[in-house]
Every structure is written in C-alpha cells, then in structure tokens.
C-alpha cells in the first residue's frame, strides 16, 4: 500500500513524515537509513535523516530519530518496564556528548492538561544532583551520580515567558554540556498515542504539533546539544478523519480535503486523546523520568531510583 497522501496531515513523529513521503518503509537511497531491533514486546527503530524533510503541515530537520514502541505498556511486567527504560536510556546516551558534565532537563507542558502533562509529570521522577555536587562532592562521588538539574517551564499563559526564554536563561547561568527536553507530541495515528517514545537530536518547537508553535529550543538557539524525548498524546481530528476515510474506506483525496476544510472552519481546532489518557500519561511520564535518570546516573539501579523518589 502507498501511504503517501495529498491531503493535510499534522504530526511530530519523524517516521510518520517519512512514511507519508516515501511509503511505509521509506527509501534508503534518499538519505534516510533505518535500523530496527526488538526486545520482546518493545520495538526500537533508529532512523538517520540526511536532509530536512517536509510533508504537508509537518516538517523535521535532518538528524537522528529513534522511535520506541510500547503497544502493550499497560500490561508490562516490572521487568519489561525496566527493559523499556534501559532501551530508551541507551538511546539518550548515544546522543549525549561523551564527556562528563552537567545535563539540564527542560520539562515542557501544562500540568493541568492531561494530554500536555508528560513533561511536568516526568520532572517529578527526575533525580537532580547538581546541588549535591556543589555542597558535598564526596557524597556526590560516593553515590555514583551524574550531574543534572531540571526546570519545568510551565506555559506562556501562566509565566508570561516563552519556554525557550527560560531554557536559554538557565543554560547561560549553569552552562550544561547538553539539554534534554521533554514534551508531549502529536501523532498521525490513534494507535500510537501514549504508547510511543521519540528521541531525537534536532531540537523542538513546543506546541507545533497542535498548531500553537512557540520559540524553538535547539542547539542553534541554546548553543549546546539538545536531545528531545517526546511522547505522542494527541491526534488532530482532521488527520484522523482523513486517514480513516483514505486508508480504511478508500475515499477520494478531493473529498477528504473538503472534509478537512469543514473541520478547519473552527479556528481553535480539534484534537483527540485516549479516554484513559490520564493512566497512560502517568505511566509514560514515569518511564521517561526513569530513562533519563538511567542515562545520567549510569550506576544507579531502578530499585535505588524508587527509594530516592519515595
């Protein structure tokens, strides 16, 4: 089946943009390479994009993208959860600079909106350590910690400041070796919501997936490498309707565009999230937090994380 379309699709997921442009497997002869690995019920797909890509209203910069799929995460055992965290942390480590140094975790989103709460909830699971190193280097070394700080940027309507402005100020003050940004994303498919993690080294524009784009957070704007860890939590209504009509029912593209035009008459837009998103979001935020901890505090076990966070 040809997965490319002539109607508007909005997504933050790089592999979905590639799928839309080139078909389900993409083209390895067009500057895009793939590597896929499975760990039981956990699938990890690494993708290298050698040029900027754009499809409809969605675009992504060239760079490294990793997608970890966790379709059955609600039923994961403790061992599977820890395996998933180890897989994600390993991918984060690959993108971090090799030298020792401080990492700044920037958690984006709105704690009061379930579909946008991945960042703030993940921050609750981050084990910060910069203050320990500053006040007791011996304790820091004894605990086998890596060095990190964390900020929760909130949203513009609450703070009056862009997330990028807060991140830039923190970077200038504490001078980290890298930034890890955590945010909720938009996907093309309902089946991927709150069951997928995307890791990339290309920066992020908060809110872009829901047509509310804010200032960019990237190496270009901050001056240090920026690794993004995102979880898709919403699908735009026009996108899900178009995919159902086009892929499932075979409706003509011109008719699909008319449906999208009608839906887009509402200037605020419509977005869909799972009915049990609150449960999944908490689980995925914990997974992201533990994965980042493992990437930074390499010697720490998951049991030790739980003890420190209890």
Beta strands, then each sheet from edge to edge (+ up, - down):
strand 1: 32-39
strand 2: 42-49
strand 3: 53-55
strand 4: 58-60
strand 5: 63-69
strand 6: 103-107
strand 7: 148-152
strand 8: 178-187
strand 9: 196-200
strand 10: 204-205
strand 11: 216-217
strand 12: 225-236
strand 13: 271-272
sheet 1: 1+ 2- 5+ 9- 12+ 8+ 6+ 7+
sheet 2: 1+ 2- 5+ 9- 12+ 13-
sheet 3: 3+ 4-
sheet 4: 10+ 11-
end
